Amino acid sequence: MSDDMWARFGEAVENAEPELDRSKVIREFVRWYIGETDDLPRRPRPANSTQPPAAEP
């Protein structure tokens, strides 16, 4: 993963939920990926957007 992508991921995590960190979000993705849960982590609103995040399907 590029340094730029890692930094943008960190910013997105902080934007979504300031009390989270990258490792918690990654664990949530892994739990979903291996079928331990059907709940994907919530996608954050883009930092430069005033619109709410896209609705979950």
PQR file with spaces between the fields and no chain letter, atoms N, CA, C, O and H, PARSE charges and radii, in Angstrom:
ATOM       1  N    MET     1       0.859   -1.165    0.000 -0.4000 1.5000
ATOM       2  CA   MET     1       0.000    0.000    0.000 -0.0000 2.0000
ATOM       3  C    MET     1       0.908    1.232    0.000  0.5500 1.7000
ATOM       4  O    MET     1       1.889    1.300    0.740 -0.5500 1.4000
ATOM       5  N    SER     2       0.563    2.185   -0.833 -0.4000 1.5000
ATOM       6  CA   SER     2       1.382    3.393   -0.913 -0.0000 2.0000
ATOM       7  C    SER     2       1.240    4.231    0.363  0.5500 1.7000
ATOM       8  O    SER     2       0.242    4.139    1.079 -0.5500 1.4000
ATOM       9  H    SER     2      -0.234    2.130   -1.434  0.4000 1.0000
ATOM      10  N    ASP     3       2.246    5.032    0.621 -0.4000 1.5000
ATOM      11  CA   ASP     3       2.196    5.930    1.786 -0.0000 2.0000
ATOM      12  C    ASP     3       1.007    6.884    1.683  0.5500 1.7000
ATOM      13  O    ASP     3       0.358    7.196    2.682 -0.5500 1.4000
ATOM      14  H    ASP     3       3.057    5.106    0.039  0.4000 1.0000
ATOM      15  N    ASP     4       0.729    7.344    0.450 -0.4000 1.5000
ATOM      16  CA   ASP     4      -0.394    8.258    0.249 -0.0000 2.0000
ATOM      17  C    ASP     4      -1.727    7.586    0.602  0.5500 1.7000
ATOM      18  O    ASP     4      -2.566    8.183    1.278 -0.5500 1.4000
ATOM      19  H    ASP     4       1.256    7.090   -0.362  0.4000 1.0000
ATOM      20  N    MET     5      -1.918    6.342    0.143 -0.4000 1.5000
ATOM      21  CA   MET     5      -3.161    5.636    0.439 -0.0000 2.0000
ATOM      22  C    MET     5      -3.295    5.392    1.944  0.5500 1.7000
ATOM      23  O    MET     5      -4.379    5.552    2.506 -0.5500 1.4000
ATOM      24  H    MET     5      -1.237    5.857   -0.405  0.4000 1.0000
ATOM      25  N    TRP     6      -2.193    5.003    2.596 -0.4000 1.5000
ATOM      26  CA   TRP     6      -2.200    4.763    4.044 -0.0000 2.0000
ATOM      27  C    TRP     6      -2.581    6.043    4.801  0.5500 1.7000
ATOM      28  O    TRP     6      -3.356    6.001    5.756 -0.5500 1.4000
ATOM      29  H    TRP     6      -1.313    4.873    2.139  0.4000 1.0000
ATOM      30  N    ALA     7      -2.031    7.169    4.364 -0.4000 1.5000
ATOM      31  CA   ALA     7      -2.344    8.453    5.007 -0.0000 2.0000
ATOM      32  C    ALA     7      -3.806    8.831    4.788  0.5500 1.7000
ATOM      33  O    ALA     7      -4.473    9.288    5.717 -0.5500 1.4000
ATOM      34  H    ALA     7      -1.402    7.203    3.588  0.4000 1.0000
ATOM      35  N    ARG     8      -4.310    8.645    3.565 -0.4000 1.5000
ATOM      36  CA   ARG     8      -5.713    8.958    3.286 -0.0000 2.0000
ATOM      37  C    ARG     8      -6.647    8.056    4.076  0.5500 1.7000
ATOM      38  O    ARG     8      -7.702    8.499    4.531 -0.5500 1.4000
ATOM      39  H    ARG     8      -3.768    8.274    2.810  0.4000 1.0000
ATOM      40  N    PHE     9      -6.268    6.789    4.242 -0.4000 1.5000
ATOM      41  CA   PHE     9      -7.054    5.869    5.059 -0.0000 2.0000
ATOM      42  C    PHE     9      -7.093    6.356    6.503  0.5500 1.7000
ATOM      43  O    PHE     9      -8.152    6.350    7.131 -0.5500 1.4000
ATOM      44  H    PHE     9      -5.412    6.429    3.872  0.4000 1.0000
ATOM      45  N    GLY    10      -5.960    6.775    7.029 -0.4000 1.5000
ATOM      46  CA   GLY    10      -5.915    7.299    8.395 -0.0000 2.0000
ATOM      47  C    GLY    10      -6.800    8.523    8.562  0.5500 1.7000
ATOM      48  O    GLY    10      -7.501    8.652    9.566 -0.5500 1.4000
ATOM      49  H    GLY    10      -5.099    6.780    6.519  0.4000 1.0000
ATOM      50  N    GLU    11      -6.775    9.416    7.591 -0.4000 1.5000
ATOM      51  CA   GLU    11      -7.632   10.605    7.636 -0.0000 2.0000
ATOM      52  C    GLU    11      -9.109   10.217    7.580  0.5500 1.7000
ATOM      53  O    GLU    11      -9.935   10.790    8.291 -0.5500 1.4000
ATOM      54  H    GLU    11      -6.206    9.312    6.775  0.4000 1.0000
ATOM      55  N    ALA    12      -9.438    9.237    6.731 -0.4000 1.5000
ATOM      56  CA   ALA    12     -10.832    8.806    6.610 -0.0000 2.0000
ATOM      57  C    ALA    12     -11.318    8.171    7.909  0.5500 1.7000
ATOM      58  O    ALA    12     -12.449    8.411    8.331 -0.5500 1.4000
ATOM      59  H    ALA    12      -8.767    8.771    6.154  0.4000 1.0000
ATOM      60  N    VAL    13     -10.473    7.364    8.543 -0.4000 1.5000
ATOM      61  CA   VAL    13     -10.840    6.744    9.825 -0.0000 2.0000
ATOM      62  C    VAL    13     -11.086    7.828   10.866  0.5500 1.7000
ATOM      63  O    VAL    13     -12.084    7.788   11.586 -0.5500 1.4000
ATOM      64  H    VAL    13      -9.555    7.169    8.200  0.4000 1.0000
ATOM      65  N    GLU    14     -10.186    8.786   10.946 -0.4000 1.5000
ATOM      66  CA   GLU    14     -10.339    9.873   11.917 -0.0000 2.0000
ATOM      67  C    GLU    14     -11.583   10.710   11.631  0.5500 1.7000
ATOM      68  O    GLU    14     -12.263   11.154   12.556 -0.5500 1.4000
ATOM      69  H    GLU    14      -9.376    8.819   10.362  0.4000 1.0000
ATOM      70  N    ASN    15     -11.878   10.924   10.354 -0.4000 1.5000
ATOM      71  CA   ASN    15     -13.053   11.692    9.960 -0.0000 2.0000
ATOM      72  C    ASN    15     -14.338   10.957   10.337  0.5500 1.7000
ATOM      73  O    ASN    15     -15.316   11.581   10.751 -0.5500 1.4000
ATOM      74  H    ASN    15     -11.325   10.564    9.603  0.4000 1.0000
ATOM      75  N    ALA    16     -14.333    9.638   10.193 -0.4000 1.5000
ATOM      76  CA   ALA    16     -15.531    8.838   10.471 -0.0000 2.0000
ATOM      77  C    ALA    16     -15.814    8.757   11.964  0.5500 1.7000
ATOM      78  O    ALA    16     -16.930    9.019   12.411 -0.5500 1.4000
ATOM      79  H    ALA    16     -13.539    9.132    9.857  0.4000 1.0000
ATOM      80  N    GLU    17     -14.808    8.397   12.719 -0.4000 1.5000
ATOM      81  CA   GLU    17     -14.992    8.177   14.153 -0.0000 2.0000
ATOM      82  C    GLU    17     -13.666    8.495   14.845  0.5500 1.7000
ATOM      83  O    GLU    17     -12.763    7.658   14.850 -0.5500 1.4000
ATOM      84  H    GLU    17     -13.901    8.184   12.356  0.4000 1.0000
ATOM      85  N    PRO    18     -13.535    9.668   15.417 -0.5600 1.5000
ATOM      86  CA   PRO    18     -12.245   10.070   15.997  0.2800 2.0000
ATOM      87  C    PRO    18     -11.694    9.106   17.048  0.5500 1.7000
ATOM      88  O    PRO    18     -10.483    9.064   17.263 -0.5500 1.4000
ATOM      89  N    GLU    19     -12.560    8.330   17.707 -0.4000 1.5000
ATOM      90  CA   GLU    19     -12.053    7.412   18.732 -0.0000 2.0000
ATOM      91  C    GLU    19     -11.523    6.109   18.141  0.5500 1.7000
ATOM      92  O    GLU    19     -10.937    5.303   18.864 -0.5500 1.4000
ATOM      93  H    GLU    19     -13.544    8.364   17.532  0.4000 1.0000
ATOM      94  N    LEU    20     -11.719    5.884   16.832 -0.4000 1.5000
ATOM      95  CA   LEU    20     -11.206    4.677   16.183 -0.0000 2.0000
ATOM      96  C    LEU    20      -9.763    4.876   15.750  0.5500 1.7000
ATOM      97  O    LEU    20      -9.256    5.996   15.696 -0.5500 1.4000
ATOM      98  H    LEU    20     -12.196    6.538   16.244  0.4000 1.0000
ATOM      99  N    ASP    21      -9.121    3.761   15.444 -0.4000 1.5000
ATOM     100  CA   ASP    21      -7.825    3.832   14.793 -0.0000 2.0000
ATOM     101  C    ASP    21      -7.842    2.861   13.613  0.5500 1.7000
ATOM     102  O    ASP    21      -8.769    2.064   13.465 -0.5500 1.4000
ATOM     103  H    ASP    21      -9.533    2.851   15.487  0.4000 1.0000
ATOM     104  N    ARG    22      -6.824    2.936   12.791 -0.4000 1.5000
ATOM     105  CA   ARG    22      -6.799    2.120   11.576 -0.0000 2.0000
ATOM     106  C    ARG    22      -6.917    0.638   11.887  0.5500 1.7000
ATOM     107  O    ARG    22      -7.622   -0.085   11.183 -0.5500 1.4000
ATOM     108  H    ARG    22      -6.071    3.583   12.911  0.4000 1.0000
ATOM     109  N    SER    23      -6.239    0.172   12.929 -0.4000 1.5000
ATOM     110  CA   SER    23      -6.245   -1.264   13.213 -0.0000 2.0000
ATOM     111  C    SER    23      -7.643   -1.781   13.530  0.5500 1.7000
ATOM     112  O    SER    23      -7.983   -2.898   13.142 -0.5500 1.4000
ATOM     113  H    SER    23      -5.666    0.759   13.500  0.4000 1.0000
ATOM     114  N    LYS    24      -8.450   -1.003   14.216 -0.4000 1.5000
ATOM     115  CA   LYS    24      -9.812   -1.442   14.520 -0.0000 2.0000
ATOM     116  C    LYS    24     -10.630   -1.551   13.239  0.5500 1.7000
ATOM     117  O    LYS    24     -11.382   -2.512   13.071 -0.5500 1.4000
ATOM     118  H    LYS    24      -8.173   -0.095   14.531  0.4000 1.0000
ATOM     119  N    VAL    25     -10.500   -0.592   12.341 -0.4000 1.5000
ATOM     120  CA   VAL    25     -11.237   -0.636   11.080 -0.0000 2.0000
ATOM     121  C    VAL    25     -10.761   -1.818   10.238  0.5500 1.7000
ATOM     122  O    VAL    25     -11.579   -2.510    9.631 -0.5500 1.4000
ATOM     123  H    VAL    25      -9.890    0.188   12.477  0.4000 1.0000
ATOM     124  N    ILE    26      -9.460   -2.057   10.194 -0.4000 1.5000
ATOM     125  CA   ILE    26      -8.938   -3.197    9.442 -0.0000 2.0000
ATOM     126  C    ILE    26      -9.482   -4.501   10.018  0.5500 1.7000
ATOM     127  O    ILE    26      -9.866   -5.391    9.258 -0.5500 1.4000
ATOM     128  H    ILE    26      -8.796   -1.495   10.687  0.4000 1.0000
ATOM     129  N    ARG    27      -9.523   -4.635   11.344 -0.4000 1.5000
ATOM     130  CA   ARG    27     -10.084   -5.842   11.966 -0.0000 2.0000
ATOM     131  C    ARG    27     -11.551   -6.014   11.585  0.5500 1.7000
ATOM     132  O    ARG    27     -11.996   -7.136   11.340 -0.5500 1.4000
ATOM     133  H    ARG    27      -9.211   -3.912   11.961  0.4000 1.0000
ATOM     134  N    GLU    28     -12.314   -4.911   11.531 -0.4000 1.5000
ATOM     135  CA   GLU    28     -13.721   -4.999   11.125 -0.0000 2.0000
ATOM     136  C    GLU    28     -13.844   -5.497    9.689  0.5500 1.7000
ATOM     137  O    GLU    28     -14.721   -6.309    9.395 -0.5500 1.4000
ATOM     138  H    GLU    28     -11.953   -4.000   11.730  0.4000 1.0000
ATOM     139  N    PHE    29     -12.978   -5.023    8.786 -0.4000 1.5000
ATOM     140  CA   PHE    29     -12.989   -5.516    7.413 -0.0000 2.0000
ATOM     141  C    PHE    29     -12.644   -6.999    7.356  0.5500 1.7000
ATOM     142  O    PHE    29     -13.289   -7.759    6.634 -0.5500 1.4000
ATOM     143  H    PHE    29     -12.265   -4.364    9.024  0.4000 1.0000
ATOM     144  N    VAL    30     -11.640   -7.412    8.107 -0.4000 1.5000
ATOM     145  CA   VAL    30     -11.229   -8.820    8.104 -0.0000 2.0000
ATOM     146  C    VAL    30     -12.357   -9.703    8.631  0.5500 1.7000
ATOM     147  O    VAL    30     -12.633  -10.759    8.061 -0.5500 1.4000
ATOM     148  H    VAL    30     -11.116   -6.794    8.694  0.4000 1.0000
ATOM     149  N    ARG    31     -13.007   -9.285    9.705 -0.4000 1.5000
ATOM     150  CA   ARG    31     -14.135  -10.060   10.236 -0.0000 2.0000
ATOM     151  C    ARG    31     -15.217  -10.223    9.174  0.5500 1.7000
ATOM     152  O    ARG    31     -15.783  -11.308    9.039 -0.5500 1.4000
ATOM     153  H    ARG    31     -12.783   -8.427   10.168  0.4000 1.0000
ATOM     154  N    TRP    32     -15.517   -9.162    8.413 -0.4000 1.5000
ATOM     155  CA   TRP    32     -16.493   -9.245    7.338 -0.0000 2.0000
ATOM     156  C    TRP    32     -15.989  -10.165    6.231  0.5500 1.7000
ATOM     157  O    TRP    32     -16.738  -11.005    5.733 -0.5500 1.4000
ATOM     158  H    TRP    32     -15.057   -8.281    8.522  0.4000 1.0000
ATOM     159  N    TYR    33     -14.730  -10.010    5.845 -0.4000 1.5000
ATOM     160  CA   TYR    33     -14.156  -10.755    4.723 -0.0000 2.0000
ATOM     161  C    TYR    33     -14.165  -12.256    4.969  0.5500 1.7000
ATOM     162  O    TYR    33     -14.411  -13.030    4.044 -0.5500 1.4000
ATOM     163  H    TYR    33     -14.122   -9.328    6.250  0.4000 1.0000
ATOM     164  N    ILE    34     -13.899  -12.680    6.203 -0.4000 1.5000
ATOM     165  CA   ILE    34     -13.865  -14.118    6.502 -0.0000 2.0000
ATOM     166  C    ILE    34     -15.241  -14.660    6.885  0.5500 1.7000
ATOM     167  O    ILE    34     -15.373  -15.842    7.204 -0.5500 1.4000
ATOM     168  H    ILE    34     -13.699  -12.051    6.954  0.4000 1.0000
ATOM     169  N    GLY    35     -16.250  -13.821    6.855 -0.4000 1.5000
ATOM     170  CA   GLY    35     -17.613  -14.272    7.104 -0.0000 2.0000
ATOM     171  C    GLY    35     -18.019  -14.319    8.562  0.5500 1.7000
ATOM     172  O    GLY    35     -19.033  -14.928    8.902 -0.5500 1.4000
ATOM     173  H    GLY    35     -16.143  -12.861    6.596  0.4000 1.0000
ATOM     174  N    GLU    36     -17.247  -13.691    9.424 -0.4000 1.5000
ATOM     175  CA   GLU    36     -17.574  -13.672   10.849 -0.0000 2.0000
ATOM     176  C    GLU    36     -18.727  -12.722   11.148  0.5500 1.7000
ATOM     177  O    GLU    36     -19.410  -12.867   12.162 -0.5500 1.4000
ATOM     178  H    GLU    36     -16.423  -13.196    9.148  0.4000 1.0000
ATOM     179  N    THR    37     -18.938  -11.757   10.271 -0.4000 1.5000
ATOM     180  CA   THR    37     -20.031  -10.800   10.414 -0.0000 2.0000
ATOM     181  C    THR    37     -20.516  -10.388    9.027  0.5500 1.7000
ATOM     182  O    THR    37     -19.776  -10.480    8.047 -0.5500 1.4000
ATOM     183  H    THR    37     -18.382  -11.640    9.448  0.4000 1.0000
ATOM     184  N    ASP    38     -21.736   -9.943    8.958 -0.4000 1.5000
ATOM     185  CA   ASP    38     -22.265   -9.423    7.701 -0.0000 2.0000
ATOM     186  C    ASP    38     -22.214   -7.899    7.657  0.5500 1.7000
ATOM     187  O    ASP    38     -22.616   -7.289    6.667 -0.5500 1.4000
ATOM     188  H    ASP    38     -22.336   -9.868    9.754  0.4000 1.0000
ATOM     189  N    ASP    39     -21.723   -7.289    8.725 -0.4000 1.5000
ATOM     190  CA   ASP    39     -21.707   -5.827    8.836 -0.0000 2.0000
ATOM     191  C    ASP    39     -20.371   -5.250    8.400  0.5500 1.7000
ATOM     192  O    ASP    39     -19.344   -5.471    9.041 -0.5500 1.4000
ATOM     193  H    ASP    39     -21.396   -7.784    9.530  0.4000 1.0000
ATOM     194  N    LEU    40     -20.401   -4.510    7.304 -0.4000 1.5000
ATOM     195  CA   LEU    40     -19.204   -3.784    6.869 -0.0000 2.0000
ATOM     196  C    LEU    40     -19.028   -2.547    7.728  0.5500 1.7000
ATOM     197  O    LEU    40     -20.014   -1.987    8.209 -0.5500 1.4000
ATOM     198  H    LEU    40     -21.236   -4.330    6.783  0.4000 1.0000
ATOM     199  N    PRO    41     -17.790   -2.106    7.932 -0.5600 1.5000
ATOM     200  CA   PRO    41     -17.595   -0.830    8.623  0.2800 2.0000
ATOM     201  C    PRO    41     -18.256    0.289    7.831  0.5500 1.7000
ATOM     202  O    PRO    41     -18.322    0.240    6.603 -0.5500 1.4000
ATOM     203  N    ARG    42     -18.742    1.290    8.543 -0.4000 1.5000
ATOM     204  CA   ARG    42     -19.392    2.431    7.904 -0.0000 2.0000
ATOM     205  C    ARG    42     -18.365    3.239    7.124  0.5500 1.7000
ATOM     206  O    ARG    42     -17.283    3.542    7.627 -0.5500 1.4000
ATOM     207  H    ARG    42     -18.688    1.330    9.541  0.4000 1.0000
ATOM     208  N    ARG    43     -18.718    3.583    5.886 -0.4000 1.5000
ATOM     209  CA   ARG    43     -17.833    4.401    5.071 -0.0000 2.0000
ATOM     210  C    ARG    43     -17.976    5.852    5.508  0.5500 1.7000
ATOM     211  O    ARG    43     -19.094    6.352    5.633 -0.5500 1.4000
ATOM     212  H    ARG    43     -19.597    3.337    5.478  0.4000 1.0000
ATOM     213  N    PRO    44     -16.853    6.536    5.743 -0.5600 1.5000
ATOM     214  CA   PRO    44     -16.929    7.923    6.207  0.2800 2.0000
ATOM     215  C    PRO    44     -17.294    8.883    5.077  0.5500 1.7000
ATOM     216  O    PRO    44     -17.117    8.587    3.896 -0.5500 1.4000
ATOM     217  N    ARG    45     -17.800   10.018    5.474 -0.4000 1.5000
ATOM     218  CA   ARG    45     -18.034   11.122    4.547 -0.0000 2.0000
ATOM     219  C    ARG    45     -16.671   11.645    4.107  0.5500 1.7000
ATOM     220  O    ARG    45     -15.768   11.768    4.934 -0.5500 1.4000
ATOM     221  H    ARG    45     -17.944   10.258    6.434  0.4000 1.0000
ATOM     222  N    PRO    46     -16.504   11.953    2.827 -0.5600 1.5000
ATOM     223  CA   PRO    46     -15.234   12.554    2.400  0.2800 2.0000
ATOM     224  C    PRO    46     -14.961   13.834    3.198  0.5500 1.7000
ATOM     225  O    PRO    46     -15.884   14.592    3.496 -0.5500 1.4000
ATOM     226  N    ALA    47     -13.715   14.066    3.536 -0.4000 1.5000
ATOM     227  CA   ALA    47     -13.336   15.202    4.380 -0.0000 2.0000
ATOM     228  C    ALA    47     -13.756   16.538    3.783  0.5500 1.7000
ATOM     229  O    ALA    47     -14.043   17.479    4.523 -0.5500 1.4000
ATOM     230  H    ALA    47     -12.965   13.450    3.295  0.4000 1.0000
ATOM     231  N    ASN    48     -13.795   16.638    2.462 -0.4000 1.5000
ATOM     232  CA   ASN    48     -14.132   17.908    1.822 -0.0000 2.0000
ATOM     233  C    ASN    48     -15.590   17.959    1.368  0.5500 1.7000
ATOM     234  O    ASN    48     -15.941   18.797    0.538 -0.5500 1.4000
ATOM     235  H    ASN    48     -13.561   15.874    1.861  0.4000 1.0000
ATOM     236  N    SER    49     -16.446   17.079    1.895 -0.4000 1.5000
ATOM     237  CA   SER    49     -17.843   17.022    1.469 -0.0000 2.0000
ATOM     238  C    SER    49     -18.767   17.452    2.596  0.5500 1.7000
ATOM     239  O    SER    49     -18.483   17.236    3.774 -0.5500 1.4000
ATOM     240  H    SER    49     -16.161   16.398    2.570  0.4000 1.0000
ATOM     241  N    THR    50     -19.873   18.062    2.213 -0.4000 1.5000
ATOM     242  CA   THR    50     -20.891   18.411    3.195 -0.0000 2.0000
ATOM     243  C    THR    50     -22.071   17.447    3.111  0.5500 1.7000
ATOM     244  O    THR    50     -23.022   17.548    3.886 -0.5500 1.4000
ATOM     245  H    THR    50     -20.104   18.238    1.256  0.4000 1.0000
ATOM     246  N    GLN    51     -21.999   16.497    2.150 -0.4000 1.5000
ATOM     247  CA   GLN    51     -23.061   15.516    2.001 -0.0000 2.0000
ATOM     248  C    GLN    51     -22.830   14.343    2.939  0.5500 1.7000
ATOM     249  O    GLN    51     -21.681   14.021    3.243 -0.5500 1.4000
ATOM     250  H    GLN    51     -21.226   16.415    1.521  0.4000 1.0000
ATOM     251  N    PRO    52     -23.898   13.693    3.407 -0.5600 1.5000
ATOM     252  CA   PRO    52     -23.727   12.516    4.259  0.2800 2.0000
ATOM     253  C    PRO    52     -23.151   11.353    3.463  0.5500 1.7000
ATOM     254  O    PRO    52     -23.205   11.376    2.234 -0.5500 1.4000
ATOM     255  N    PRO    53     -22.598   10.332    4.127 -0.5600 1.5000
ATOM     256  CA   PRO    53     -22.067    9.172    3.412  0.2800 2.0000
ATOM     257  C    PRO    53     -23.172    8.494    2.600  0.5500 1.7000
ATOM     258  O    PRO    53     -24.356    8.619    2.915 -0.5500 1.4000
ATOM     259  N    ALA    54     -22.774    7.786    1.569 -0.4000 1.5000
ATOM     260  CA   ALA    54     -23.743    7.063    0.745 -0.0000 2.0000
ATOM     261  C    ALA    54     -24.464    6.033    1.596  0.5500 1.7000
ATOM     262  O    ALA    54     -23.887    5.456    2.517 -0.5500 1.4000
ATOM     263  H    ALA    54     -21.813    7.684    1.313  0.4000 1.0000
ATOM     264  N    ALA    55     -25.725    5.811    1.279 -0.4000 1.5000
ATOM     265  CA   ALA    55     -26.536    4.842    2.025 -0.0000 2.0000
ATOM     266  C    ALA    55     -25.981    3.440    1.822  0.5500 1.7000
ATOM     267  O    ALA    55     -25.506    3.098    0.738 -0.5500 1.4000
ATOM     268  H    ALA    55     -26.194    6.280    0.531  0.4000 1.0000
ATOM     269  N    GLU    56     -26.047    2.649    2.855 -0.4000 1.5000
ATOM     270  CA   GLU    56     -25.627    1.260    2.775 -0.0000 2.0000
ATOM     271  C    GLU    56     -26.700    0.475    2.031  0.5500 1.7000
ATOM     272  O    GLU    56     -27.888    0.748    2.205 -0.5500 1.4000
ATOM     273  H    GLU    56     -26.432    2.927    3.735  0.4000 1.0000
ATOM     274  N    PRO    57     -26.303   -0.509    1.193 -0.5600 1.5000
ATOM     275  CA   PRO    57     -27.314   -1.297    0.466  0.2800 2.0000
ATOM     276  C    PRO    57     -28.099   -2.191    1.398  0.5500 1.7000
ATOM     277  O    PRO    57     -28.986   -2.919    0.952 -0.5500 1.4000
